[in-house]
Amino acid sequence: MNGSRDALKNMINALQDIDSENTIILCVPYTMLGLDGGRVSMGAQDVSQHDHGAYTGEVSAQMIAATGAKYVIVGHSERRQYHGETNDIVRLANQFQQMPEM
């Protein structure tokens, strides 16, 4: 939850000038996934272990893919520490992030 939309735009602009053949990926909060990253690819910071249903606050792989994002972080240490994500939860989330849309 660090940063702002303006800070992200500044970072994206700075990254445009990097001379590299590597793919540059920024995993941002869901609310910023729709920003145009230019040559910087956008990804999400998490994905739900559920593909649909009444899971308030969860974001599915299909919802992330609808923003144009092709990447997502699964199993981040902060999610494990502060949200109690287990290996089983990470395994389920990983299955959904491997959908053709992502």
Secondary structure in CASP SS format (residue, H / E / C, confidence):
PFRMAT SS
TARGET T0000
AUTHOR 0000-0000-0000
METHOD secondary structure of the structure
MODEL  1
M C 1.00
N C 1.00
G C 1.00
S C 1.00
R H 1.00
D H 1.00
A H 1.00
L H 1.00
K H 1.00
N H 1.00
M H 1.00
I H 1.00
N H 1.00
A H 1.00
L H 1.00
Q C 1.00
D C 1.00
I C 1.00
D C 1.00
S C 1.00
E C 1.00
N C 1.00
T C 1.00
I E 1.00
I E 1.00
L E 1.00
C E 1.00
V E 1.00
P C 1.00
Y H 1.00
T H 1.00
M H 1.00
L C 1.00
G C 1.00
L C 1.00
D C 1.00
G C 1.00
G C 1.00
R C 1.00
V E 1.00
S E 1.00
M E 1.00
G E 1.00
A E 1.00
Q C 1.00
D C 1.00
V C 1.00
S C 1.00
Q C 1.00
H C 1.00
D C 1.00
H C 1.00
G C 1.00
A C 1.00
Y C 1.00
T C 1.00
G C 1.00
E C 1.00
V C 1.00
S C 1.00
A H 1.00
Q H 1.00
M H 1.00
I H 1.00
A H 1.00
A H 1.00
T C 1.00
G C 1.00
A C 1.00
K C 1.00
Y E 1.00
V E 1.00
I C 1.00
V C 1.00
G C 1.00
H C 1.00
S H 1.00
E H 1.00
R H 1.00
R H 1.00
Q H 1.00
Y H 1.00
H H 1.00
G C 1.00
E C 1.00
T C 1.00
N H 1.00
D H 1.00
I H 1.00
V H 1.00
R H 1.00
L H 1.00
A H 1.00
N H 1.00
Q H 1.00
F H 1.00
Q H 1.00
Q C 1.00
M C 1.00
P C 1.00
E C 1.00
M C 1.00
END
